[in-house]
Amino acid sequence: MPPADYPDWLRREGRIVIVGASLAGLRGAETLRAEGFAGELTMIGDEPYEPYDRPPLSKGVLLGKAEPHHTELPHRLEIDAKWRLGVAATGLDMEARRVRLADGDEVEYDRLLIATGVRARPWPKEEEARLDGVFTLRTRDDAAALLRRLKAGPRRVFVIGAGFTGSEIASACREQGIPVTVAERAGAPLVGALGGVIGAVAAEMHRENGVDLRTGVMVTALEGDPAGRVRAVHLSDENVVEADVVVVGLGAVRNTDWLTGSGLGAGPRGVACDAGCRAFDFRGIVTDDVFVAGDVARSPHALFGYQFLSLEHWGNAVAQAETAAHNMVSSSAERRPHLWVPAFWSSQFGVNIKSVGVPPMGDQIMITQGSLAERRFVGVYGHQGRTIAAVSFDNTRWLEFYQRQIERGAPFPVEFPTVDRRPEGRVPVDAAFPDPALPTHAPMVTLSGYSPTDQQLVFHPARH
């Protein structure tokens, strides 16, 4: 039985298990050691590699600017961990405090950090998904395999989905002179994340760079040849496009399957946790020995009406992991909340796109600097009279300013002497996010209501 001074005992001789050899998992482990945890630390990962950086896979590896197997994350300090790599977690016994592994082993813990992240959503027709030439892009093995095929000079690459990853893949193909077709079921690229106003700009970028962009259509089938190689893509408008490489960019699936039956509040939207990163159980009661961080977490945010947010962001994974690790080995009075403002970036067709806040929560957008036509601008999103997010195309210098406006709940529409008074920036317009009844690519930020259980979600209008 642990002593009364539990946090001190835990720091000295407790057992902490981190499931997910990811960015969040590594930064959590480093923070534990930096804060004086001297006990037993175990890192569990389903891939055979130590944690590596994922953004370069679509932004650099496909262009030959980085090697897929040279993307390891640097260690900021020695974590002295037991590594259980290449073996997935398959179950959790919260009462016995044990993690079950695919090899039949079990690992006991006093504190558990879940940092299992997300995986690429596969093509739903398994037989077609197995065709030679059909890829997803999430892991470094995925990137290595796709890179080899691109270097072989495909006749045409077909990308299913014009979210951020799909758009970055299309950009990499065009930079190398590879013919590419992109199919997007919404009206334009990036609409789920940034809305139709910005999506129209993204569509122009695709087409001006030679992408065969097909919008408002869905892929109905992938056709293979007798040797089992993909050779054509069938679309809902009855067109058929010949292609020998197909990349499926249908978003991500949060890795919560292994928690089925565990009693945690885990589901398709992630693992629910409080602002201190403590996981909820399925009844909505917070635990005190299971913590969550990174892409797999659903947590409430004070700046956004305390709705649960799931964030697929590099910076959020780091900040949340550091908060979770600190709270795991601290007394209640010393714990702190995770209040990081969402931010992300993308590079495509020579344009640097960055965002702060939660664009999908915005009803309106106002171009405050620059010009949509020049593709050098800042757009600010508003919701219920508040500034809620901002996005920039090749104009990042204003984002820090707008982040401060978001943090203080500044009014919207924005009115500053420094605002560019071009005609398109004078009045807010509808941000044109898609109807939630229509399937679109999930944004990098997903708002999922106020319930800590994943069975009764209340979704914000037009934000799926």
HELIX and SHEET records of a PDB file:
HELIX    1   1 TYR A    6  GLU A   13  1                                   8    
HELIX    2   2 LEU A   23  ALA A   34  1                                  12    
HELIX    3   3 PRO A   55  LYS A   59  1                                   5    
HELIX    4   4 VAL A   61  LEU A   63  5                                   3    
HELIX    5   5 PRO A   68  HIS A   70  5                                   3    
HELIX    6   6 GLU A  126  ALA A  129  1                                   4    
HELIX    7   7 ARG A  140  LYS A  151  1                                  12    
HELIX    8   8 PHE A  164  GLU A  175  1                                  12    
HELIX    9   9 VAL A  191  LEU A  194  1                                   4    
HELIX   10  10 GLY A  196  GLU A  208  1                                  13    
HELIX   11  11 ASP A  257  LEU A  259  5                                   3    
HELIX   12  12 ALA A  302  PHE A  304  5                                   3    
HELIX   13  13 TRP A  314  MET A  328  1                                  15    
HELIX   14  14 SER A  332  GLU A  334  5                                   3    
HELIX   15  15 PRO A  359  MET A  361  5                                   3    
HELIX   16  16 THR A  396  TRP A  398  5                                   3    
HELIX   17  17 LEU A  399  GLU A  407  1                                   9    
HELIX   18  18 PRO A  423  GLY A  425  5                                   3    
SHEET    1   A 6 LYS A  82  LEU A  85  0                                        
SHEET    2   A 6 GLU A  40  GLY A  45  1                                        
SHEET    3   A 6 ARG A  15  VAL A  19  1                                        
SHEET    4   A 6 ARG A 111  ILE A 114  1                                        
SHEET    5   A 6 VAL A 286  VAL A 292  1                                        
SHEET    6   A 6 ARG A 278  PHE A 280 -1                                        
SHEET    1   B 3 ALA A  89  ASP A  93  0                                        
SHEET    2   B 3 ARG A  98  LEU A 101 -1                                        
SHEET    3   B 3 GLU A 106  GLU A 108 -1                                        
SHEET    1   C 2 VAL A 118  ALA A 120  0                                        
SHEET    2   C 2 ALA A 252  ARG A 254 -1                                        
SHEET    1   D 5 VAL A 134  PHE A 135  0                                        
SHEET    2   D 5 VAL A 245  VAL A 248  1                                        
SHEET    3   D 5 VAL A 157  ILE A 160  1                                        
SHEET    4   D 5 VAL A 180  GLU A 184  1                                        
SHEET    5   D 5 ASP A 212  THR A 215  1                                        
SHEET    1   E 3 VAL A 219  GLY A 224  0                                        
SHEET    2   E 3 VAL A 230  LEU A 235 -1                                        
SHEET    3   E 3 VAL A 240  GLU A 242 -1                                        
SHEET    1   F 5 ALA A 266  GLY A 267  0                                        
SHEET    2   F 5 GLY A 270  ALA A 272 -1                                        
SHEET    3   F 5 ALA A 297  PRO A 300  1                                        
SHEET    4   F 5 PHE A 308  LEU A 311 -1                                        
SHEET    5   F 5 VAL A 445  LEU A 447 -1                                        
SHEET    1   G 6 ALA A 343  GLN A 348  0                                        
SHEET    2   G 6 VAL A 351  GLY A 357 -1                                        
SHEET    3   G 6 ARG A 386  PHE A 393 -1                                        
SHEET    4   G 6 ARG A 376  HIS A 383 -1                                        
SHEET    5   G 6 GLN A 364  SER A 371 -1                                        
SHEET    6   G 6 VAL A 429  ASP A 430 -1                                        
END                                                                             
